[in-house]
Amino acid sequence: MKNTRFFSIYLLFIGVFALSTSAIFVKLSSAPAPIIAAYRMVFSTFILLPILFFSKKTL
């Protein structure tokens, strides 16, 4: 039970960190907005796929 709580808090921390730093990187970038949006979707998909595949619950 304690391991699951730690993992949840860890994922929450990573999510808050990613959201808080994304605006800085978007502002510094010279790429067009659709390209930035596509990259953000691709990276978030690759980050979330292992969680989906290795979760013990069924969908």
N, C-alpha and C positions, 0 to 999 in steps of 0.2 A: 504494500500500500504506500509506503514511504517513497519507494522508487518511482511509482507512477506520479506522485505529487511533485517530486523533483523534476521529472521529465516535463510535466505540464508547465511548471514555472519557468523552466529553461526555454521551452518553445515560446512562451509568452514574452520573455525577455528578448529573444532573437527577433520576434515579430515587431516589438516596439522599437528596437534599435534599427531595424530595416526601414520602418516607416519614417522614423525621425531623420534618418540620413538621406532618404531618397530625394527629398526636395533640393538638397544641396547639390547632389550629383546632376540632377536635371537642370538646375540653373547654370552649372558650370559647363554643361555639354553644349556642343554646337550642332548636334544632330536634330533633324526635324521631329516633331512631336509623335507622329505615327511610328517612326523607327524606335523611339524610346519606349513607347507603349508596347511594341512587339517584343523588344528585348526583356522588358519587365515581366511580361506574361510567360515567355520561354523560361527565364530563370526561375520564376516562382513555380512553374510546372515541374521542372527538374528537382527542385528542392522538396516539393510535396509528394512526388511519386514514391520515394522510398517509404515514407510514412504510410501511404496507402497500401503498398504491397506487403509491408511487414507488420501491419496491424493485426492483432489477433481476432478482432471482431469481424464478422462477415457483413457485407454490404446488403 
